[in-house]
Amino acid sequence: MLISIIGLAVLLGSLFLGLPIAWGMLLVGTLGFAFFTGMEAALSMAAQTSYDTAMSYSFTVLPLFILMGNLVNASGLSKDLYKAANAFIGHLRGGLAMATIVACGAFSALCGSSMATTAAMGRVAMPNMRKYNYDDRLATGSIAAGGTLGILIPPSVMMVVYGILTETDIGKLFAAGFLPGMVAMLMYLITVMIITAINPNLGRPGEKASWRERFEATKGVMAITVLFVVIMGGIYGGVFTPTEAAGIGAAATFLLTLKRRGWQPRMYLTVLIEAAQTTAIMFALVIGALVFTNFLTVAGLPNQLLGFIQGIDVSPIVVILIICAIYLVLGCFLETMSMVMLTVPIFYPIVASLGFDLVWFGIIVVVAAEISLITPPLGLNIFMIKNVMPDVPLGTIIRGVTPFVMMDILRLLLLVFVPWIVLVIPNSM
């Protein structure tokens, strides 16, 4: 137990000193493993883990979904999605903010990246909301909160990583994330309604579109809607695996981008390079996390934590609430992927031993990580909005996301106490 605590302390210290978490976990995990087995065995373990991870068929889903998300981002689809959402609800009080949230949800369903969703929708939605004198707090808050849907609505890179770390069915994780994603979007819309009901001046209604204009607006997003239905329907129906779905999605998205943007070799080269860089980073993170997990396992930390929890005699649901609280605190100081990589190897054996479904716990982890994206002082979506709109004070953005953070905490508690919302779809597969 003492060696495990020392290892965790050294890892956290290295992170605060600026060492990338992938290399921190790899270094501490290897040295910690060597303490128990010797350096030769530790180096062999690290090498074998790296080789097995790089050669794993299940990992091919990662670069393919990353490539698909980059192509969606490059296609300029965000404008069409916002236009379609705005045509239907933009005329309501706070309607432009609600349209932004709906467009974020639709965009993230194929992009899979919260920061990319936030950046794209920020450039599209912010000018229109300013045109109708929306308060910057509501405008930036709705964009930042809507952007968090990128790691919850499938396909999600975060779910892929969790599935690999815990050996959980990725297809079931995707299916499990769909309904909570819709609940998240609905609760964000309710948040906007409440805010604008209290102070109507924060978000005045926009122009009402005719049904003809609404029909025209939906034409631009029909192809991508069909693609999402095919991907998720194929996984749900067992027609193809998540890896095959990722291949189909990447190929179809390339054709869609080619139709929308034409043949631009420089743009496609940039997309491929960015996808390769992101994939390399993700592989390094996963390899580091697996090596670090091996160290914690040989040190016996999961079993000792389980014994400690059983010794304090609390109900299993209290343990889950404690884990959620830990995530909310860590989310204030750690980057999302780093937090998940660091904690999942410690928590998931405990959760499994208590009899909880690991698919359900995966969604709880993703939602908790999602909240950290808009939690000060290190909420990445907050800083992404600041980057897109440098003239907006950081304090204004933080005040804007606060109501959405409060609603997110309510949503997390809802999913903890009503697991049916998460499990009803995957249990029917």
PETABEL-V542472 format. One record per run of one state. SS is the DSSP state (@ for helix, = for strand, . for the rest). FROM is the first residue (numbers start at 1). TO is the last residue. If there is no record, write none. Layout:
BEGIN
{{SS;FROM;TO} {SS;FROM;TO}}
END
This chain:
BEGIN
{{.;1;1} {@;2;16} {.;17;20} {@;21;37} {.;38;38} {@;39;55} {.;56;56} {@;57;74} {.;75;76} {@;77;89} {.;90;94} {@;95;111} {.;112;113} {@;114;131} {.;132;135} {@;136;151} {.;152;156} {@;157;166} {.;167;169} {@;170;198} {.;199;199} {@;200;202} {.;203;210} {@;211;219} {.;220;221} {@;222;236} {.;237;241} {@;242;261} {.;262;264} {@;265;299} {.;300;300} {@;301;312} {.;313;315} {@;316;330} {.;331;335} {@;336;353} {.;354;357} {@;358;372} {.;373;379} {@;380;388} {.;389;393} {@;394;417} {.;418;419} {@;420;426} {.;427;429}}
END
